[in-house]
Amino acid sequence: MSKTWEHYDLAAHHHARAAHNYQEASKYSQAEEHEKAMHHAYLAHGHSQSAIQHETEAARLHAEECESSASPAVRTPVREEAA
């Protein structure tokens, strides 16, 4: 698996963990267990931040891959010679 896809995979994992922790926070909040709710909200925020970092890194790597795979003809304009 390429580094780009590893980052996308990790981002998806962190999003899933964040969603789970937000659900737990909601459950504890409804039960008026505010300390547990705050703890899970804190964990969810951390997973969201990690997901964003992995998405950013994946996007950067993807852009680098696209730039390196572009042919020189695409990157430089073609000069037309006068006949």
PyMOL Python script that loads the backbone (N, CA, C, O; Angstrom):
from pymol import cmd

cmd.read_pdbstr("""\
ATOM      1  N   MET A   1       0.860  -1.170   0.000  1.00  0.00           N
ATOM      2  CA  MET A   1       0.000   0.000   0.000  1.00  0.00           C
ATOM      3  C   MET A   1       0.908   1.235   0.000  1.00  0.00           C
ATOM      4  O   MET A   1       1.900   1.286   0.726  1.00  0.00           O
ATOM      5  N   SER A   2       0.562   2.207  -0.806  1.00  0.00           N
ATOM      6  CA  SER A   2       1.362   3.423  -0.865  1.00  0.00           C
ATOM      7  C   SER A   2       1.177   4.248   0.404  1.00  0.00           C
ATOM      8  O   SER A   2       0.200   4.079   1.134  1.00  0.00           O
ATOM      9  N   LYS A   3       2.120   5.131   0.652  1.00  0.00           N
ATOM     10  CA  LYS A   3       2.033   6.006   1.830  1.00  0.00           C
ATOM     11  C   LYS A   3       0.765   6.845   1.780  1.00  0.00           C
ATOM     12  O   LYS A   3       0.148   7.101   2.814  1.00  0.00           O
ATOM     13  N   THR A   4       0.371   7.275   0.584  1.00  0.00           N
ATOM     14  CA  THR A   4      -0.838   8.086   0.442  1.00  0.00           C
ATOM     15  C   THR A   4      -2.045   7.310   0.962  1.00  0.00           C
ATOM     16  O   THR A   4      -2.831   7.837   1.749  1.00  0.00           O
ATOM     17  N   TRP A   5      -2.192   6.072   0.531  1.00  0.00           N
ATOM     18  CA  TRP A   5      -3.342   5.278   0.953  1.00  0.00           C
ATOM     19  C   TRP A   5      -3.253   4.883   2.412  1.00  0.00           C
ATOM     20  O   TRP A   5      -4.277   4.713   3.073  1.00  0.00           O
ATOM     21  N   GLU A   6      -2.035   4.733   2.925  1.00  0.00           N
ATOM     22  CA  GLU A   6      -1.890   4.472   4.361  1.00  0.00           C
ATOM     23  C   GLU A   6      -2.459   5.631   5.167  1.00  0.00           C
ATOM     24  O   GLU A   6      -3.138   5.427   6.173  1.00  0.00           O
ATOM     25  N   HIS A   7      -2.173   6.853   4.714  1.00  0.00           N
ATOM     26  CA  HIS A   7      -2.693   8.030   5.419  1.00  0.00           C
ATOM     27  C   HIS A   7      -4.217   8.108   5.304  1.00  0.00           C
ATOM     28  O   HIS A   7      -4.896   8.435   6.277  1.00  0.00           O
ATOM     29  N   TYR A   8      -4.757   7.809   4.118  1.00  0.00           N
ATOM     30  CA  TYR A   8      -6.217   7.808   3.965  1.00  0.00           C
ATOM     31  C   TYR A   8      -6.845   6.749   4.876  1.00  0.00           C
ATOM     32  O   TYR A   8      -7.883   6.991   5.492  1.00  0.00           O
ATOM     33  N   ASP A   9      -6.217   5.584   4.957  1.00  0.00           N
ATOM     34  CA  ASP A   9      -6.720   4.508   5.802  1.00  0.00           C
ATOM     35  C   ASP A   9      -6.683   4.917   7.282  1.00  0.00           C
ATOM     36  O   ASP A   9      -7.642   4.675   8.017  1.00  0.00           O
ATOM     37  N   LEU A  10      -5.593   5.527   7.713  1.00  0.00           N
ATOM     38  CA  LEU A  10      -5.491   5.995   9.090  1.00  0.00           C
ATOM     39  C   LEU A  10      -6.504   7.097   9.377  1.00  0.00           C
ATOM     40  O   LEU A  10      -7.080   7.149  10.464  1.00  0.00           O
ATOM     41  N   ALA A  11      -6.721   7.975   8.404  1.00  0.00           N
ATOM     42  CA  ALA A  11      -7.719   9.038   8.579  1.00  0.00           C
ATOM     43  C   ALA A  11      -9.110   8.430   8.771  1.00  0.00           C
ATOM     44  O   ALA A  11      -9.870   8.872   9.633  1.00  0.00           O
ATOM     45  N   ALA A  12      -9.436   7.426   7.977  1.00  0.00           N
ATOM     46  CA  ALA A  12     -10.738   6.766   8.099  1.00  0.00           C
ATOM     47  C   ALA A  12     -10.875   6.115   9.473  1.00  0.00           C
ATOM     48  O   ALA A  12     -11.934   6.183  10.098  1.00  0.00           O
ATOM     49  N   HIS A  13      -9.802   5.488   9.935  1.00  0.00           N
ATOM     50  CA  HIS A  13      -9.808   4.859  11.261  1.00  0.00           C
ATOM     51  C   HIS A  13     -10.066   5.910  12.345  1.00  0.00           C
ATOM     52  O   HIS A  13     -10.883   5.691  13.240  1.00  0.00           O
ATOM     53  N   HIS A  14      -9.379   7.040  12.268  1.00  0.00           N
ATOM     54  CA  HIS A  14      -9.557   8.089  13.277  1.00  0.00           C
ATOM     55  C   HIS A  14     -10.961   8.695  13.219  1.00  0.00           C
ATOM     56  O   HIS A  14     -11.539   9.031  14.253  1.00  0.00           O
ATOM     57  N   HIS A  15     -11.507   8.835  12.010  1.00  0.00           N
ATOM     58  CA  HIS A  15     -12.885   9.327  11.894  1.00  0.00           C
ATOM     59  C   HIS A  15     -13.865   8.359  12.574  1.00  0.00           C
ATOM     60  O   HIS A  15     -14.793   8.782  13.263  1.00  0.00           O
ATOM     61  N   ALA A  16     -13.644   7.070  12.371  1.00  0.00           N
ATOM     62  CA  ALA A  16     -14.521   6.069  12.992  1.00  0.00           C
ATOM     63  C   ALA A  16     -14.405   6.115  14.511  1.00  0.00           C
ATOM     64  O   ALA A  16     -15.414   6.043  15.212  1.00  0.00           O
ATOM     65  N   ARG A  17     -13.182   6.234  15.024  1.00  0.00           N
ATOM     66  CA  ARG A  17     -12.990   6.325  16.476  1.00  0.00           C
ATOM     67  C   ARG A  17     -13.623   7.608  17.029  1.00  0.00           C
ATOM     68  O   ARG A  17     -14.215   7.596  18.109  1.00  0.00           O
ATOM     69  N   ALA A  18     -13.497   8.697  16.293  1.00  0.00           N
ATOM     70  CA  ALA A  18     -14.107   9.959  16.732  1.00  0.00           C
ATOM     71  C   ALA A  18     -15.621   9.815  16.796  1.00  0.00           C
ATOM     72  O   ALA A  18     -16.250  10.255  17.758  1.00  0.00           O
ATOM     73  N   ALA A  19     -16.202   9.203  15.776  1.00  0.00           N
ATOM     74  CA  ALA A  19     -17.660   9.011  15.760  1.00  0.00           C
ATOM     75  C   ALA A  19     -18.100   8.167  16.955  1.00  0.00           C
ATOM     76  O   ALA A  19     -19.100   8.475  17.604  1.00  0.00           O
ATOM     77  N   HIS A  20     -17.358   7.114  17.239  1.00  0.00           N
ATOM     78  CA  HIS A  20     -17.686   6.261  18.385  1.00  0.00           C
ATOM     79  C   HIS A  20     -17.616   7.058  19.688  1.00  0.00           C
ATOM     80  O   HIS A  20     -18.511   6.960  20.527  1.00  0.00           O
ATOM     81  N   ASN A  21     -16.560   7.840  19.853  1.00  0.00           N
ATOM     82  CA  ASN A  21     -16.406   8.616  21.081  1.00  0.00           C
ATOM     83  C   ASN A  21     -17.467   9.703  21.194  1.00  0.00           C
ATOM     84  O   ASN A  21     -17.932   9.989  22.297  1.00  0.00           O
ATOM     85  N   TYR A  22     -17.861  10.316  20.079  1.00  0.00           N
ATOM     86  CA  TYR A  22     -18.952  11.300  20.127  1.00  0.00           C
ATOM     87  C   TYR A  22     -20.262  10.629  20.545  1.00  0.00           C
ATOM     88  O   TYR A  22     -21.048  11.208  21.295  1.00  0.00           O
ATOM     89  N   GLN A  23     -20.494   9.408  20.057  1.00  0.00           N
ATOM     90  CA  GLN A  23     -21.692   8.660  20.467  1.00  0.00           C
ATOM     91  C   GLN A  23     -21.664   8.373  21.961  1.00  0.00           C
ATOM     92  O   GLN A  23     -22.667   8.537  22.657  1.00  0.00           O
ATOM     93  N   GLU A  24     -20.512   7.944  22.440  1.00  0.00           N
ATOM     94  CA  GLU A  24     -20.372   7.668  23.870  1.00  0.00           C
ATOM     95  C   GLU A  24     -20.577   8.942  24.689  1.00  0.00           C
ATOM     96  O   GLU A  24     -21.238   8.914  25.727  1.00  0.00           O
ATOM     97  N   ALA A  25     -20.016  10.047  24.229  1.00  0.00           N
ATOM     98  CA  ALA A  25     -20.172  11.318  24.937  1.00  0.00           C
ATOM     99  C   ALA A  25     -21.642  11.708  25.006  1.00  0.00           C
ATOM    100  O   ALA A  25     -22.117  12.182  26.038  1.00  0.00           O
ATOM    101  N   SER A  26     -22.355  11.509  23.915  1.00  0.00           N
ATOM    102  CA  SER A  26     -23.783  11.826  23.884  1.00  0.00           C
ATOM    103  C   SER A  26     -24.556  10.955  24.864  1.00  0.00           C
ATOM    104  O   SER A  26     -25.434  11.433  25.583  1.00  0.00           O
ATOM    105  N   LYS A  27     -24.220   9.685  24.879  1.00  0.00           N
ATOM    106  CA  LYS A  27     -24.889   8.737  25.778  1.00  0.00           C
ATOM    107  C   LYS A  27     -24.664   9.146  27.239  1.00  0.00           C
ATOM    108  O   LYS A  27     -25.609   9.180  28.027  1.00  0.00           O
ATOM    109  N   TYR A  28     -23.420   9.455  27.596  1.00  0.00           N
ATOM    110  CA  TYR A  28     -23.120   9.850  28.964  1.00  0.00           C
ATOM    111  C   TYR A  28     -23.726  11.211  29.308  1.00  0.00           C
ATOM    112  O   TYR A  28     -24.125  11.448  30.448  1.00  0.00           O
ATOM    113  N   SER A  29     -23.791  12.089  28.330  1.00  0.00           N
ATOM    114  CA  SER A  29     -24.386  13.403  28.567  1.00  0.00           C
ATOM    115  C   SER A  29     -25.871  13.263  28.885  1.00  0.00           C
ATOM    116  O   SER A  29     -26.387  13.931  29.782  1.00  0.00           O
ATOM    117  N   GLN A  30     -26.551  12.394  28.147  1.00  0.00           N
ATOM    118  CA  GLN A  30     -27.980  12.174  28.401  1.00  0.00           C
ATOM    119  C   GLN A  30     -28.207  11.538  29.767  1.00  0.00           C
ATOM    120  O   GLN A  30     -29.238  11.761  30.402  1.00  0.00           O
ATOM    121  N   ALA A  31     -27.239  10.746  30.210  1.00  0.00           N
ATOM    122  CA  ALA A  31     -27.348  10.109  31.529  1.00  0.00           C
ATOM    123  C   ALA A  31     -26.839  11.039  32.634  1.00  0.00           C
ATOM    124  O   ALA A  31     -26.781  10.663  33.805  1.00  0.00           O
ATOM    125  N   GLU A  32     -26.477  12.246  32.240  1.00  0.00           N
ATOM    126  CA  GLU A  32     -25.961  13.272  33.145  1.00  0.00           C
ATOM    127  C   GLU A  32     -24.695  12.838  33.875  1.00  0.00           C
ATOM    128  O   GLU A  32     -24.472  13.197  35.031  1.00  0.00           O
ATOM    129  N   GLU A  33     -23.869  12.056  33.174  1.00  0.00           N
ATOM    130  CA  GLU A  33     -22.537  11.697  33.677  1.00  0.00           C
ATOM    131  C   GLU A  33     -21.544  12.590  32.922  1.00  0.00           C
ATOM    132  O   GLU A  33     -20.888  12.161  31.974  1.00  0.00           O
ATOM    133  N   HIS A  34     -21.459  13.829  33.371  1.00  0.00           N
ATOM    134  CA  HIS A  34     -20.753  14.861  32.615  1.00  0.00           C
ATOM    135  C   HIS A  34     -19.248  14.646  32.530  1.00  0.00           C
ATOM    136  O   HIS A  34     -18.644  14.983  31.512  1.00  0.00           O
ATOM    137  N   GLU A  35     -18.632  14.100  33.560  1.00  0.00           N
ATOM    138  CA  GLU A  35     -17.185  13.862  33.493  1.00  0.00           C
ATOM    139  C   GLU A  35     -16.849  12.836  32.422  1.00  0.00           C
ATOM    140  O   GLU A  35     -15.891  13.013  31.670  1.00  0.00           O
ATOM    141  N   LYS A  36     -17.632  11.762  32.350  1.00  0.00           N
ATOM    142  CA  LYS A  36     -17.407  10.745  31.321  1.00  0.00           C
ATOM    143  C   LYS A  36     -17.722  11.325  29.940  1.00  0.00           C
ATOM    144  O   LYS A  36     -17.029  11.028  28.966  1.00  0.00           O
ATOM    145  N   ALA A  37     -18.763  12.148  29.859  1.00  0.00           N
ATOM    146  CA  ALA A  37     -19.124  12.772  28.587  1.00  0.00           C
ATOM    147  C   ALA A  37     -17.991  13.678  28.103  1.00  0.00           C
ATOM    148  O   ALA A  37     -17.632  13.656  26.926  1.00  0.00           O
ATOM    149  N   MET A  38     -17.434  14.470  29.015  1.00  0.00           N
ATOM    150  CA  MET A  38     -16.325  15.360  28.632  1.00  0.00           C
ATOM    151  C   MET A  38     -15.105  14.559  28.209  1.00  0.00           C
ATOM    152  O   MET A  38     -14.414  14.937  27.263  1.00  0.00           O
ATOM    153  N   HIS A  39     -14.835  13.468  28.891  1.00  0.00           N
ATOM    154  CA  HIS A  39     -13.693  12.622  28.549  1.00  0.00           C
ATOM    155  C   HIS A  39     -13.837  12.080  27.122  1.00  0.00           C
ATOM    156  O   HIS A  39     -12.892  12.137  26.336  1.00  0.00           O
ATOM    157  N   HIS A  40     -15.006  11.562  26.798  1.00  0.00           N
ATOM    158  CA  HIS A  40     -15.221  11.014  25.449  1.00  0.00           C
ATOM    159  C   HIS A  40     -15.233  12.111  24.393  1.00  0.00           C
ATOM    160  O   HIS A  40     -14.774  11.886  23.273  1.00  0.00           O
ATOM    161  N   ALA A  41     -15.742  13.279  24.719  1.00  0.00           N
ATOM    162  CA  ALA A  41     -15.701  14.394  23.769  1.00  0.00           C
ATOM    163  C   ALA A  41     -14.253  14.802  23.507  1.00  0.00           C
ATOM    164  O   ALA A  41     -13.880  15.121  22.378  1.00  0.00           O
ATOM    165  N   TYR A  42     -13.447  14.788  24.564  1.00  0.00           N
ATOM    166  CA  TYR A  42     -12.017  15.108  24.428  1.00  0.00           C
ATOM    167  C   TYR A  42     -11.326  14.085  23.525  1.00  0.00           C
ATOM    168  O   TYR A  42     -10.559  14.459  22.637  1.00  0.00           O
ATOM    169  N   LEU A  43     -11.594  12.802  23.748  1.00  0.00           N
ATOM    170  CA  LEU A  43     -11.012  11.756  22.906  1.00  0.00           C
ATOM    171  C   LEU A  43     -11.464  11.905  21.458  1.00  0.00           C
ATOM    172  O   LEU A  43     -10.664  11.749  20.535  1.00  0.00           O
ATOM    173  N   ALA A  44     -12.737  12.204  21.261  1.00  0.00           N
ATOM    174  CA  ALA A  44     -13.268  12.369  19.911  1.00  0.00           C
ATOM    175  C   ALA A  44     -12.569  13.527  19.202  1.00  0.00           C
ATOM    176  O   ALA A  44     -12.224  13.433  18.024  1.00  0.00           O
ATOM    177  N   HIS A  45     -12.366  14.617  19.935  1.00  0.00           N
ATOM    178  CA  HIS A  45     -11.679  15.770  19.340  1.00  0.00           C
ATOM    179  C   HIS A  45     -10.265  15.383  18.906  1.00  0.00           C
ATOM    180  O   HIS A  45      -9.822  15.762  17.822  1.00  0.00           O
ATOM    181  N   GLY A  46      -9.566  14.637  19.741  1.00  0.00           N
ATOM    182  CA  GLY A  46      -8.216  14.194  19.398  1.00  0.00           C
ATOM    183  C   GLY A  46      -8.188  13.323  18.154  1.00  0.00           C
ATOM    184  O   GLY A  46      -7.315  13.475  17.299  1.00  0.00           O
ATOM    185  N   HIS A  47      -9.148  12.409  18.054  1.00  0.00           N
ATOM    186  CA  HIS A  47      -9.215  11.559  16.853  1.00  0.00           C
ATOM    187  C   HIS A  47      -9.552  12.389  15.619  1.00  0.00           C
ATOM    188  O   HIS A  47      -9.023  12.126  14.538  1.00  0.00           O
ATOM    189  N   SER A  48     -10.412  13.374  15.762  1.00  0.00           N
ATOM    190  CA  SER A  48     -10.739  14.247  14.628  1.00  0.00           C
ATOM    191  C   SER A  48      -9.498  15.003  14.163  1.00  0.00           C
ATOM    192  O   SER A  48      -9.251  15.112  12.962  1.00  0.00           O
ATOM    193  N   GLN A  49      -8.724  15.520  15.102  1.00  0.00           N
ATOM    194  CA  GLN A  49      -7.501  16.232  14.746  1.00  0.00           C
ATOM    195  C   GLN A  49      -6.504  15.310  14.058  1.00  0.00           C
ATOM    196  O   GLN A  49      -5.857  15.710  13.091  1.00  0.00           O
ATOM    197  N   SER A  50      -6.375  14.095  14.543  1.00  0.00           N
ATOM    198  CA  SER A  50      -5.463  13.133  13.910  1.00  0.00           C
ATOM    199  C   SER A  50      -5.924  12.802  12.500  1.00  0.00           C
ATOM    200  O   SER A  50      -5.106  12.681  11.587  1.00  0.00           O
ATOM    201  N   ALA A  51      -7.228  12.656  12.319  1.00  0.00           N
ATOM    202  CA  ALA A  51      -7.768  12.371  10.984  1.00  0.00           C
ATOM    203  C   ALA A  51      -7.444  13.511  10.019  1.00  0.00           C
ATOM    204  O   ALA A  51      -7.060  13.275   8.874  1.00  0.00           O
ATOM    205  N   ILE A  52      -7.600  14.734  10.488  1.00  0.00           N
ATOM    206  CA  ILE A  52      -7.301  15.897   9.640  1.00  0.00           C
ATOM    207  C   ILE A  52      -5.827  15.906   9.260  1.00  0.00           C
ATOM    208  O   ILE A  52      -5.490  16.191   8.111  1.00  0.00           O
ATOM    209  N   GLN A  53      -4.951  15.600  10.197  1.00  0.00           N
ATOM    210  CA  GLN A  53      -3.517  15.564   9.902  1.00  0.00           C
ATOM    211  C   GLN A  53      -3.190  14.494   8.867  1.00  0.00           C
ATOM    212  O   GLN A  53      -2.385  14.731   7.966  1.00  0.00           O
ATOM    213  N   HIS A  54      -3.802  13.325   8.985  1.00  0.00           N
ATOM    214  CA  HIS A  54      -3.554  12.259   8.004  1.00  0.00           C
ATOM    215  C   HIS A  54      -4.123  12.628   6.635  1.00  0.00           C
ATOM    216  O   HIS A  54      -3.504  12.332   5.613  1.00  0.00           O
ATOM    217  N   GLU A  55      -5.281  13.262   6.601  1.00  0.00           N
ATOM    218  CA  GLU A  55      -5.855  13.694   5.324  1.00  0.00           C
ATOM    219  C   GLU A  55      -4.967  14.738   4.648  1.00  0.00           C
ATOM    220  O   GLU A  55      -4.776  14.708   3.432  1.00  0.00           O
ATOM    221  N   THR A  56      -4.431  15.654   5.441  1.00  0.00           N
ATOM    222  CA  THR A  56      -3.538  16.690   4.901  1.00  0.00           C
ATOM    223  C   THR A  56      -2.278  16.066   4.335  1.00  0.00           C
ATOM    224  O   THR A  56      -1.844  16.430   3.242  1.00  0.00           O
ATOM    225  N   GLU A  57      -1.689  15.136   5.057  1.00  0.00           N
ATOM    226  CA  GLU A  57      -0.478  14.470   4.586  1.00  0.00           C
ATOM    227  C   GLU A  57      -0.770  13.649   3.331  1.00  0.00           C
ATOM    228  O   GLU A  57       0.037  13.636   2.402  1.00  0.00           O
ATOM    229  N   ALA A  58      -1.905  12.972   3.294  1.00  0.00           N
ATOM    230  CA  ALA A  58      -2.271  12.190   2.104  1.00  0.00           C
ATOM    231  C   ALA A  58      -2.444  13.110   0.893  1.00  0.00           C
ATOM    232  O   ALA A  58      -2.012  12.777  -0.211  1.00  0.00           O
ATOM    233  N   ALA A  59      -3.068  14.251   1.101  1.00  0.00           N
ATOM    234  CA  ALA A  59      -3.261  15.193  -0.006  1.00  0.00           C
ATOM    235  C   ALA A  59      -1.922  15.729  -0.508  1.00  0.00           C
ATOM    236  O   ALA A  59      -1.718  15.875  -1.713  1.00  0.00           O
ATOM    237  N   ARG A  60      -1.006  16.021   0.427  1.00  0.00           N
ATOM    238  CA  ARG A  60       0.321  16.506   0.037  1.00  0.00           C
ATOM    239  C   ARG A  60       1.063  15.441  -0.774  1.00  0.00           C
ATOM    240  O   ARG A  60       1.644  15.745  -1.816  1.00  0.00           O
ATOM    241  N   LEU A  61       1.042  14.201  -0.298  1.00  0.00           N
ATOM    242  CA  LEU A  61       1.713  13.112  -1.018  1.00  0.00           C
ATOM    243  C   LEU A  61       1.071  12.880  -2.382  1.00  0.00           C
ATOM    244  O   LEU A  61       1.770  12.623  -3.362  1.00  0.00           O
ATOM    245  N   HIS A  62      -0.231  12.968  -2.447  1.00  0.00           N
ATOM    246  CA  HIS A  62      -0.936  12.778  -3.722  1.00  0.00           C
ATOM    247  C   HIS A  62      -0.525  13.856  -4.726  1.00  0.00           C
ATOM    248  O   HIS A  62      -0.290  13.564  -5.898  1.00  0.00           O
ATOM    249  N   ALA A  63      -0.442  15.103  -4.256  1.00  0.00           N
ATOM    250  CA  ALA A  63      -0.036  16.194  -5.145  1.00  0.00           C
ATOM    251  C   ALA A  63       1.392  15.975  -5.639  1.00  0.00           C
ATOM    252  O   ALA A  63       1.686  16.223  -6.808  1.00  0.00           O
ATOM    253  N   GLU A  64       2.276  15.514  -4.762  1.00  0.00           N
ATOM    254  CA  GLU A  64       3.652  15.224  -5.174  1.00  0.00           C
ATOM    255  C   GLU A  64       3.698  14.112  -6.205  1.00  0.00           C
ATOM    256  O   GLU A  64       4.462  14.183  -7.168  1.00  0.00           O
ATOM    257  N   GLU A  65       2.877  13.079  -6.007  1.00  0.00           N
ATOM    258  CA  GLU A  65       2.837  11.965  -6.967  1.00  0.00           C
ATOM    259  C   GLU A  65       2.334  12.442  -8.323  1.00  0.00           C
ATOM    260  O   GLU A  65       2.851  12.028  -9.361  1.00  0.00           O
ATOM    261  N   CYS A  66       1.336  13.306  -8.316  1.00  0.00           N
ATOM    262  CA  CYS A  66       0.798  13.819  -9.583  1.00  0.00           C
ATOM    263  C   CYS A  66       1.821  14.684 -10.305  1.00  0.00           C
ATOM    264  O   CYS A  66       1.949  14.603 -11.527  1.00  0.00           O
ATOM    265  N   GLU A  67       2.549  15.510  -9.563  1.00  0.00           N
ATOM    266  CA  GLU A  67       3.570  16.359 -10.172  1.00  0.00           C
ATOM    267  C   GLU A  67       4.704  15.532 -10.745  1.00  0.00           C
ATOM    268  O   GLU A  67       5.206  15.840 -11.826  1.00  0.00           O
ATOM    269  N   SER A  68       5.115  14.489 -10.042  1.00  0.00           N
ATOM    270  CA  SER A  68       6.243  13.687 -10.508  1.00  0.00           C
ATOM    271  C   SER A  68       5.853  12.781 -11.677  1.00  0.00           C
ATOM    272  O   SER A  68       6.710  12.395 -12.471  1.00  0.00           O
ATOM    273  N   SER A  69       4.576  12.443 -11.787  1.00  0.00           N
ATOM    274  CA  SER A  69       4.165  11.561 -12.878  1.00  0.00           C
ATOM    275  C   SER A  69       3.800  12.323 -14.150  1.00  0.00           C
ATOM    276  O   SER A  69       3.625  11.718 -15.207  1.00  0.00           O
ATOM    277  N   ALA A  70       3.685  13.650 -14.051  1.00  0.00           N
ATOM    278  CA  ALA A  70       3.366  14.437 -15.246  1.00  0.00           C
ATOM    279  C   ALA A  70       4.570  14.405 -16.184  1.00  0.00           C
ATOM    280  O   ALA A  70       5.717  14.504 -15.749  1.00  0.00           O
ATOM    281  N   SER A  71       4.289  14.267 -17.465  1.00  0.00           N
ATOM    282  CA  SER A  71       5.387  14.213 -18.433  1.00  0.00           C
ATOM    283  C   SER A  71       5.965  15.611 -18.637  1.00  0.00           C
ATOM    284  O   SER A  71       5.273  16.605 -18.420  1.00  0.00           O
ATOM    285  N   PRO A  72       7.222  15.692 -19.051  1.00  0.00           N
ATOM    286  CA  PRO A  72       7.847  17.005 -19.267  1.00  0.00           C
ATOM    287  C   PRO A  72       7.084  17.844 -20.287  1.00  0.00           C
ATOM    288  O   PRO A  72       7.078  19.071 -20.194  1.00  0.00           O
ATOM    289  N   ALA A  73       6.447  17.205 -21.252  1.00  0.00           N
ATOM    290  CA  ALA A  73       5.692  17.948 -22.264  1.00  0.00           C
ATOM    291  C   ALA A  73       4.497  18.661 -21.647  1.00  0.00           C
ATOM    292  O   ALA A  73       4.088  19.719 -22.124  1.00  0.00           O
ATOM    293  N   VAL A  74       3.953  18.100 -20.619  1.00  0.00           N
ATOM    294  CA  VAL A  74       2.813  18.706 -19.953  1.00  0.00           C
ATOM    295  C   VAL A  74       3.258  19.901 -19.115  1.00  0.00           C
ATOM    296  O   VAL A  74       2.544  20.898 -19.011  1.00  0.00           O
ATOM    297  N   ARG A  75       4.442  19.790 -18.520  1.00  0.00           N
ATOM    298  CA  ARG A  75       4.925  20.828 -17.614  1.00  0.00           C
ATOM    299  C   ARG A  75       5.504  22.032 -18.348  1.00  0.00           C
ATOM    300  O   ARG A  75       5.432  23.150 -17.836  1.00  0.00           O
ATOM    301  N   THR A  76       6.075  21.832 -19.532  1.00  0.00           N
ATOM    302  CA  THR A  76       6.691  22.947 -20.253  1.00  0.00           C
ATOM    303  C   THR A  76       5.908  23.228 -21.524  1.00  0.00           C
ATOM    304  O   THR A  76       5.480  22.299 -22.209  1.00  0.00           O
ATOM    305  N   PRO A  77       5.714  24.506 -21.845  1.00  0.00           N
ATOM    306  CA  PRO A  77       4.966  24.827 -23.066  1.00  0.00           C
ATOM    307  C   PRO A  77       5.770  24.423 -24.307  1.00  0.00           C
ATOM    308  O   PRO A  77       7.001  24.465 -24.307  1.00  0.00           O
ATOM    309  N   VAL A  78       5.060  24.038 -25.344  1.00  0.00           N
ATOM    310  CA  VAL A  78       5.684  23.635 -26.603  1.00  0.00           C
ATOM    311  C   VAL A  78       5.956  24.883 -27.419  1.00  0.00           C
ATOM    312  O   VAL A  78       5.071  25.718 -27.606  1.00  0.00           O
ATOM    313  N   ARG A  79       7.196  25.011 -27.911  1.00  0.00           N
ATOM    314  CA  ARG A  79       7.552  26.165 -28.753  1.00  0.00           C
ATOM    315  C   ARG A  79       7.318  25.793 -30.214  1.00  0.00           C
ATOM    316  O   ARG A  79       7.727  24.732 -30.684  1.00  0.00           O
ATOM    317  N   GLU A  80       6.664  26.679 -30.895  1.00  0.00           N
ATOM    318  CA  GLU A  80       6.469  26.462 -32.332  1.00  0.00           C
ATOM    319  C   GLU A  80       7.518  27.237 -33.079  1.00  0.00           C
ATOM    320  O   GLU A  80       7.712  28.429 -32.842  1.00  0.00           O
ATOM    321  N   GLU A  81       8.194  26.563 -33.979  1.00  0.00           N
ATOM    322  CA  GLU A  81       9.240  27.216 -34.762  1.00  0.00           C
ATOM    323  C   GLU A  81       8.631  27.807 -36.017  1.00  0.00           C
ATOM    324  O   GLU A  81       7.745  27.218 -36.637  1.00  0.00           O
ATOM    325  N   ALA A  82       9.117  28.973 -36.376  1.00  0.00           N
ATOM    326  CA  ALA A  82       8.628  29.646 -37.599  1.00  0.00           C
ATOM    327  C   ALA A  82       9.143  28.900 -38.815  1.00  0.00           C
ATOM    328  O   ALA A  82      10.295  28.467 -38.831  1.00  0.00           O
ATOM    329  N   ALA A  83       8.322  28.744 -39.818  1.00  0.00           N
ATOM    330  CA  ALA A  83       8.719  27.990 -41.006  1.00  0.00           C
ATOM    331  C   ALA A  83       9.388  28.849 -42.018  1.00  0.00           C
ATOM    332  O   ALA A  83       9.782  28.362 -43.078  1.00  0.00           O
TER     333      ALA A  83
END
""", "prot")
cmd.dss("prot")
cmd.show_as("cartoon", "prot")
cmd.util.cbc("prot")
cmd.orient("prot")
